[in-house]
Structure formats: C-alpha cells, structure tokens
Amino acid sequence: MKKLLLILLCLPMIGFGQNGECVKYQRFGDVSICFPEIDGLIECSSDSEVSYWSKMSKSSNEVTLGWYFTANNCSNISALKEEGLYDYFKIFSLNSFVSRKAQDGDFIEFERYIKSSEWDFLDDWELAKKIKFVTGENISGDKPIYIEYYSPPSSKIRSFVGLTKIIVGEKEDIVVSILNIIEIKSRIIFYTYYLPYNGISTIKKAKAKSDYFGLKLLEVN
C-alpha cells in the first residue's frame, strides 16, 4: 500500500459546471458508477491514446475507472507526456476492493498507511510557508512532502495533500498532488488531482477543485 501511494503521487485538472447528468457508467464489481458531466472537462477513457497511456502507467493491482481532461489535453496526450502531464482527474480503485464493501475503519487505515510512509512530514506548515520552504532543492522525486490530511464537506471523502517533484526530461516541476479516498455505493474508490505549484495559493486552488469533483461524484451516485 505504501508503494502504491508513492507511485500514485509521483505519476505525471479545470472549470466546473452544475450539470448532474452522467457522461458514462462504469461497472466496478456489482455496482455501476455514474461519471458526471462537468463543464470544461471531457471523460477521455475511451480515447485510444489515453487508453494506451493508462494501461502502460497503472500498477498491477490497479483498476482504472476513468479520466477527465480538458478538451485540448484529451486530444494531445502524446505532447503532454513530453512536457509533463497535469490538470487532470484520474479515478481508480484496487483489484482487492472490487467485491469488497467499504468498512468503518477504511478511512482510518488509509490515514495510517499515509502517516507510516517514508515521506517528509511538516510539523508546522505555517512556519514552512513563512520561510519559503518549497523549492526544488528540498523536495525529491521519491520523497514527497506531506502537507495535510483532511475531510472535505462530506463524511464519505478523505483527502491527502502533498508536494512532489516531477521530472520530465531535463524539466523539473514542483506539483501539488491530492490523493482522495471516497466511498461510492459502499465501494472504496480513489481519485487524484495534480496542479503545478505556483505559490501557496495553488494549494487552496487545488483543494477546491479536488473537493468539488468528489462532491459531484457523490451527488450523481
């Protein structure tokens, strides 16, 4: 589990609307998950380039359920892979969760795994901001910085916020990475969001977008 979390946050999201319609239904075990229509985004899992990239990048225990990109990104995956792939949502779960119903202790266990991983944990994020801690020199690709573990305005979502360094060719990017665990129809699902770090306000922006996306998933399911 630790290795999976690290891989997910080191992999290389977005305007939102109010439409509650489903753009597709995805089977996961014995449940059908509705993927909502969201202005500014396209559910791109049926695109051949996205499908190929998804198969090549997923871990062995992963069940990929969906991808949301902007229209430009969905049609330009090959170029994005060369430049660094951000601004998208990935929805997935694990093979071990396909037939398993969510349990009361799942969110606690998720938090425990995160906090027992080999990540840098900031004891005082406010202090870190003041001393401009976030630079390319103090974040490594294999050791993200843990910022916050919190619950959006729903008891069915928990979110982990981190900062990691993504290296594509000779280019290095510091990225806000949000890994979410969400209970949908008594199943444990994950979704991720990545946004290039451009100051402290980026973290607030990334959290708002990630929270909204999760709440929309719950609304239509």
C-alpha positions in Angstrom: 0.0 0.0 0.0 2.8 2.4 0.8 4.5 1.8 -2.5 1.2 2.3 -4.3 0.6 5.7 -2.6 4.1 6.8 -3.5 3.7 5.7 -7.2 0.3 7.5 -7.4 1.6 10.8 -6.2 4.8 10.6 -8.3 2.9 10.0 -11.6 2.5 12.5 -14.1 -7.1 19.3 -13.5 -10.2 22.8 -14.8 -13.5 24.5 -14.9 -16.7 23.1 -13.4 -20.3 23.2 -14.1 -23.5 22.3 -12.4 -24.8 19.5 -14.6 -25.7 16.3 -12.8 -26.1 14.1 -15.9 -23.9 11.1 -16.4 -21.5 11.0 -19.4 -20.8 7.3 -18.8 -21.5 4.4 -16.4 -18.6 2.3 -15.3 -19.0 -1.2 -13.8 -17.0 -1.9 -10.7 -17.8 -5.3 -9.3 -21.5 -5.5 -8.9 -22.1 -1.7 -8.9 -22.4 0.8 -11.7 -20.7 4.2 -11.1 -22.0 7.3 -12.8 -19.4 9.7 -14.1 -20.9 13.3 -14.1 -20.9 15.8 -16.9 -18.6 18.7 -15.8 -18.2 21.9 -17.9 -14.7 22.3 -19.2 -13.8 18.6 -18.9 -14.2 15.5 -21.0 -14.2 12.0 -19.8 -11.5 10.6 -22.0 -11.0 6.9 -21.1 -12.4 5.8 -24.5 -9.7 7.8 -26.4 -7.1 5.4 -27.8 -4.1 7.4 -26.7 -5.5 7.8 -23.2 -6.4 4.1 -23.0 -2.9 3.1 -24.1 -1.2 5.5 -21.7 -3.5 4.3 -18.9 -2.5 0.6 -19.4 1.2 1.5 -19.5 1.2 3.6 -16.4 -1.0 1.7 -14.0 0.2 -0.5 -11.2 -0.5 -4.3 -11.2 -3.2 -4.1 -8.5 -5.0 -1.0 -10.0 -8.4 -0.9 -11.7 -8.6 2.2 -13.7 -12.2 3.6 -13.9 -12.0 6.9 -15.7 -10.1 10.0 -16.7 -11.1 13.6 -17.0 -9.1 16.1 -19.1 -9.7 19.4 -20.7 -10.6 19.1 -24.4 -7.2 20.3 -25.5 -5.4 17.8 -23.3 -7.6 14.9 -24.2 -6.7 15.3 -27.8 -3.0 16.0 -27.2 -1.8 13.3 -24.8 1.3 12.5 -26.7 2.6 16.0 -26.5 1.7 16.3 -22.8 3.7 13.2 -22.0 6.8 15.0 -23.2 6.1 18.2 -21.4 4.6 16.9 -18.1 1.0 15.8 -17.6 -1.1 17.8 -15.2 -4.5 19.3 -14.9 -6.5 16.1 -14.9 -8.5 13.7 -12.7 -7.9 10.0 -12.6 -10.5 7.7 -11.0 -9.5 4.2 -10.0 -9.5 1.5 -7.3 -7.8 -1.7 -6.5 -8.4 -5.3 -7.5 -8.8 -6.2 -3.8 -11.7 -3.8 -3.5 -13.8 -5.0 -6.5 -16.0 -7.3 -4.5 -15.3 -5.8 -1.0 -17.8 -3.5 0.6 -16.5 -0.4 2.4 -15.9 -0.9 6.1 -16.0 1.6 9.0 -12.2 1.5 9.5 -11.2 2.1 5.9 -10.5 5.8 6.2 -8.6 5.3 9.4 -6.5 2.6 7.8 -5.9 4.9 4.8 -4.6 7.6 7.1 -2.4 5.2 9.0 -0.7 4.0 5.8 0.0 7.5 4.7 1.4 8.6 8.0 3.6 5.5 8.3 5.1 6.0 4.8 8.6 7.4 4.3 7.5 10.9 3.4 8.7 14.2 4.8 6.1 15.5 7.3 5.8 19.2 8.0 5.2 19.7 11.7 4.4 23.4 11.2 3.1 24.1 7.7 2.5 27.8 8.6 6.2 28.2 9.6 7.3 26.4 6.5 5.3 28.8 4.3 6.9 31.8 6.0 10.5 30.6 5.4 9.6 29.7 1.8 10.4 26.0 2.4 9.0 24.9 -1.0 11.9 24.9 -3.5 13.3 22.3 -5.9 16.2 21.7 -3.6 14.3 20.4 -0.7 11.7 18.2 -2.4 12.9 14.9 -4.1 11.0 12.8 -6.6 11.0 9.8 -4.3 10.1 11.5 -1.1 7.1 13.9 -1.4 6.3 16.4 1.4 3.1 15.7 3.3 1.1 18.9 3.9 -2.4 17.9 5.1 -4.9 15.1 5.6 -8.4 16.4 5.8 -12.1 15.7 5.1 -13.9 17.9 2.5 -17.5 18.8 3.4 -18.6 15.1 3.3 -18.1 12.2 5.6 -17.5 9.9 2.6 -14.3 11.6 1.4 -10.8 11.9 2.9 -8.0 13.8 1.1 -4.3 13.7 1.3 -2.3 16.8 0.0 1.3 16.6 -0.8 4.1 18.3 -2.8 6.3 16.3 -5.1 8.9 16.9 -7.7 8.1 15.6 -11.2 11.0 15.3 -13.7 10.3 15.1 -17.4 13.5 15.0 -19.4 15.5 17.9 -18.2 12.5 19.8 -16.8 11.6 19.7 -13.1 8.2 20.7 -11.8 7.0 21.0 -8.2 3.4 19.7 -8.2 0.6 19.9 -5.7 -0.7 16.3 -5.6 -4.0 15.3 -4.0 -4.9 11.7 -3.4 -8.5 11.1 -2.3 -10.4 8.1 -1.0 -14.1 8.2 -1.5 -16.9 5.8 -0.7 -19.4 5.3 -3.6 -22.2 2.8 -3.4 -20.4 1.0 -0.5 -17.2 0.7 -2.6 -13.8 2.3 -1.9 -12.7 4.4 -4.9 -9.7 6.7 -5.3 -9.3 9.8 -7.4 -6.2 12.0 -7.9 -5.5 15.6 -8.9 -2.2 17.3 -9.9 -1.5 21.0 -10.3 1.9 22.7 -10.8 2.9 24.6 -7.7 3.0 28.3 -8.2 2.9 29.7 -4.7 0.8 29.0 -1.6 -2.5 29.9 -3.3 -2.0 26.9 -5.6 -2.7 24.6 -2.7 -6.0 26.3 -1.9 -7.0 26.2 -5.6 -6.1 22.6 -6.0 -8.1 21.6 -2.9 -11.2 23.5 -4.0 -11.1 21.8 -7.4 -10.5 18.3 -5.9 -13.2 18.8 -3.3 -15.7 19.9 -5.9 -15.0 16.9 -8.1 -15.5 14.4 -5.3 -18.8 16.1 -4.2 -20.1 15.9 -7.8 -19.3 12.1 -7.9 -21.3 11.7 -4.7 -24.1 13.8 -6.0 -24.8 11.6 -9.0 -24.2 8.3 -7.3 
